[in-house]
Amino acid sequence: MPRQIIEFECSSCAKIFDINLNTSLNGNYRVHCPNCDHIHYRVVKDGKITIERFPDRSDNPLIEDIVPMKSCCHETRTETDKDCYFSAMDGANFLHQLWKEKFSARSA
């Protein structure tokens, strides 16, 4: 089954951690922060953690807990995720810098 890595930020301790999820996962999951053990009640659709929450009630079907290892924590988002948060101008400057680096290596 295909898997994807999802970055998730804990609202309690502000740490970012990676979760390797199966793309066929759907339903209600409890996501545990590996740093502070804060529990996030989230709906997972097609292996992606959504911003939808579900209440911790007995009538809500819980499929399972997602408990990543402590080594999955890091302070900042990865470069690919940072790129999507740049403004349009920052993104253009970033691509221009990559273009210069690639073609300056060819002319040297």
C-alpha positions as CSV (number, residue, x, y, z in Angstrom):
1,M,0.0,0.0,0.0
2,P,1.3,3.5,-0.8
3,R,2.4,5.7,2.0
4,Q,3.0,9.4,2.4
5,I,4.8,11.5,5.1
6,I,2.6,14.1,6.7
7,E,4.0,16.9,8.8
8,F,1.9,17.8,11.8
9,E,2.4,20.7,14.3
10,C,1.4,20.3,17.9
11,S,-0.7,23.1,19.2
12,S,0.5,22.5,22.7
13,C,4.3,22.5,22.5
14,A,4.6,23.9,18.9
15,K,6.9,21.0,17.8
16,I,6.6,19.6,14.3
17,F,6.6,15.9,13.8
18,D,6.4,13.6,10.8
19,I,3.9,10.8,10.4
20,N,4.2,8.1,7.8
21,L,0.6,7.3,6.8
22,N,-1.1,4.7,4.6
23,T,-3.0,6.6,1.8
24,S,-6.0,4.4,2.3
25,L,-6.6,5.5,5.9
26,N,-10.0,7.1,6.6
27,G,-11.8,7.9,9.8
28,N,-11.3,9.3,13.3
29,Y,-7.9,9.0,14.8
30,R,-6.2,10.3,17.9
31,V,-2.8,11.7,17.0
32,H,-0.3,11.8,19.9
33,C,2.5,14.4,20.0
34,P,5.7,12.4,20.5
35,N,7.2,15.4,22.4
36,C,4.5,16.3,25.0
37,D,2.0,13.5,24.5
38,H,-0.8,16.0,23.7
39,I,-3.7,14.3,22.0
40,H,-5.2,15.7,18.8
41,Y,-8.6,14.4,17.7
42,R,-8.5,14.5,13.9
43,V,-10.3,13.1,10.9
44,V,-8.1,11.4,8.4
45,K,-9.2,11.3,4.7
46,D,-7.2,9.3,2.1
47,G,-4.2,9.2,4.4
48,K,-4.1,13.0,5.0
49,I,-4.7,14.5,8.4
50,T,-7.4,17.2,8.0
51,I,-8.1,20.2,10.2
52,E,-11.5,18.6,11.1
53,R,-11.8,17.5,14.7
54,F,-14.1,15.0,16.3
55,P,-15.2,15.1,19.9
56,D,-14.0,12.4,22.3
57,R,-17.4,10.8,22.8
58,S,-18.4,7.1,23.0
59,D,-20.7,7.5,20.0
60,N,-17.8,8.5,17.7
61,P,-16.1,5.5,16.2
62,L,-12.4,5.6,16.8
63,I,-10.3,3.5,14.6
64,E,-6.9,3.7,16.3
65,D,-4.3,5.9,17.8
66,I,-1.4,7.3,15.8
67,V,1.7,7.5,18.0
68,P,4.9,8.6,16.2
69,M,8.3,7.9,17.6
70,K,10.0,10.7,19.5
71,S,12.7,10.9,16.8
72,C,10.1,12.3,14.4
73,C,10.1,15.7,16.1
74,H,11.8,18.7,14.7
75,E,11.7,22.5,15.2
76,T,11.0,23.8,11.7
77,R,9.1,22.6,8.7
78,T,11.0,21.0,5.8
79,E,12.2,23.1,2.9
80,T,9.5,21.8,0.5
81,D,6.8,22.9,3.0
82,K,8.4,26.2,3.6
83,D,8.3,27.0,-0.1
84,C,4.5,26.8,-0.2
85,Y,4.2,29.4,2.5
86,F,6.3,32.0,0.7
87,S,4.6,35.0,-0.8
88,A,4.5,35.1,-4.6
89,M,7.6,37.3,-4.8
90,D,9.6,35.2,-2.3
91,G,8.7,32.2,-4.4
92,A,9.9,33.9,-7.6
93,N,13.2,34.9,-5.9
94,F,13.7,31.4,-4.7
95,L,13.2,30.0,-8.2
96,H,15.4,32.6,-9.7
97,Q,18.2,31.7,-7.2
98,L,17.8,28.0,-8.1
99,W,18.0,28.9,-11.8
100,K,21.2,31.0,-11.2
101,E,22.8,28.2,-9.2
102,K,22.1,25.6,-11.9
103,F,23.3,27.6,-14.9
104,S,26.3,29.3,-13.2
105,A,27.6,25.7,-12.6
106,R,27.4,25.0,-16.4
107,S,29.2,28.1,-17.5
108,A,32.2,27.7,-15.1
